[in-house]
């Protein structure tokens, strides 16, 4: 069964102009699925859309929108009114720079929560209703291995991403009986433009996965939800989930030190 047959004629990709989201867009367009790409920067969106139309001949609509804005989900829903959206990919979810909570701008902390919690909840709720009515569909929530345990200087981001995993698990339990795939894709450090813009050091010594590898793994295992962990990370994911929480937090903080060491003491 093709992706178009499995999900339907339209997909919405939040955070679809570059990186992992852009690869999802390319793979879905190659499977003859029309796209609605949502991201903050209009120029990047239009460049990505033009390339997809030229390469695959599908319809691509764009919506330039800050997904951390209070009314972001309403804007996305309004822009897709009347479309049979059979796949939702929530890929937007920047951590921002590492900073201790007591030093963080409250507005930045709340924007992170809106982006990683509010938007994906409301979009999943909306599009799942149509998927249930059609008896098919898929929801992919791009999470982070940073959700395994809390980490110094990434407190809000880690907590928000832990919501993504637990939310996907409950949503899978609700929707899989209706023929709908749900998965939290728990990725590690991935070579994307966003990483390049936010990385504190040019070379942290921490390896980065290629976005094509991550997306191909997700699509090949779409029916194996509710949680998808790339095979190279699965042993450590399982081990840290099983260990005492204090130990897991200490290991997480130490392991991410190459990316946050400017603020670690």
Beta strands, then each sheet from edge to edge (+ up, - down):
strand 1: 10-14
strand 2: 34-39
strand 3: 60-64
strand 4: 85-90
strand 5: 137-144
strand 6: 180-187
strand 7: 190-191
strand 8: 209-210
strand 9: 227-229
sheet 1: 3+ 2+ 1+ 4+ 5+ 6+ 9+
sheet 2: 7+ 8+
end
